Amino acid sequence: MVTKPRFSREEFSRRGDEIYERQVAPQVESRDAGKFVAIDIETGAFEVASDELAASDRMPGAQVWLRQIGTRFAHRFGPRYPAGLR
């Protein structure tokens, strides 16, 4: 099921990050590091799974923000530079 975006990219991102920091981060443990969390940016509901597809599939119809536990992102695009070369 395809869900049409209801928010701008900026608002979508802001809501996802805010919910993660306020509600999700305090509830996930270090043993969950590396797993993915899918967050419904409208309700604050979330699911944790070992891969992003499994997490988001548990939230049909939701406006889902994905994030990998222990990082600021779900995935990184672009080059990775060695420390000191950024």
C-alpha positions in Angstrom: 0.0 0.0 0.0 1.5 3.4 -1.0 0.9 6.2 1.4 0.9 9.8 0.0 3.2 12.2 1.9 1.3 14.5 4.2 4.3 16.6 5.3 7.2 18.5 3.7 10.6 16.8 3.8 11.7 19.2 6.4 8.7 18.6 8.7 8.9 14.9 8.1 12.6 14.8 9.2 12.0 17.2 12.1 9.2 15.1 13.5 11.0 11.8 13.0 14.2 13.1 14.8 12.2 14.6 17.6 10.1 11.5 18.3 13.3 9.3 18.2 15.1 11.5 20.7 12.2 12.1 23.1 10.3 8.7 23.0 12.3 6.0 21.3 15.9 6.5 22.3 15.2 6.1 26.1 13.4 2.8 25.4 15.9 1.1 23.2 18.9 -0.6 24.7 22.5 -0.9 23.6 21.8 -4.5 22.6 19.5 -3.0 19.9 22.4 -1.1 18.3 22.4 -1.7 14.6 18.8 -2.6 14.4 16.3 -0.4 12.6 13.4 1.5 14.1 10.4 2.6 12.1 8.5 5.5 13.6 5.0 6.7 12.7 5.6 10.5 12.7 1.9 11.1 13.3 1.3 8.9 16.3 4.8 8.2 17.8 4.2 4.5 17.5 7.4 2.6 16.6 8.7 -0.9 15.7 12.2 -2.3 16.1 13.5 -5.0 13.8 16.8 -6.3 12.4 16.1 -4.8 9.0 14.2 -1.7 7.8 11.7 -3.6 5.7 10.6 -5.8 8.6 10.2 -2.7 10.8 8.2 -0.7 8.3 6.0 -3.6 7.2 4.6 -3.7 10.7 3.2 -0.2 10.2 1.0 -0.2 7.1 -0.4 3.2 6.1 1.9 5.1 8.5 4.2 8.0 7.6 7.3 6.1 8.6 10.7 7.7 9.6 13.5 5.1 9.6 16.6 5.2 11.7 19.3 2.8 12.7 19.7 2.5 16.4 23.0 3.9 17.5 23.4 6.3 14.5 21.7 9.4 13.2 20.7 7.8 10.0 19.1 4.7 8.4 21.6 4.7 5.6 24.5 6.9 4.5 24.9 8.0 0.9 28.1 9.4 -0.6 31.8 8.9 0.1 33.2 8.0 3.5 36.4 9.8 4.3 39.1 8.7 6.7 39.2 10.7 9.9 40.9 14.1 9.3 40.1 14.3 5.6 36.6 15.8 5.8 
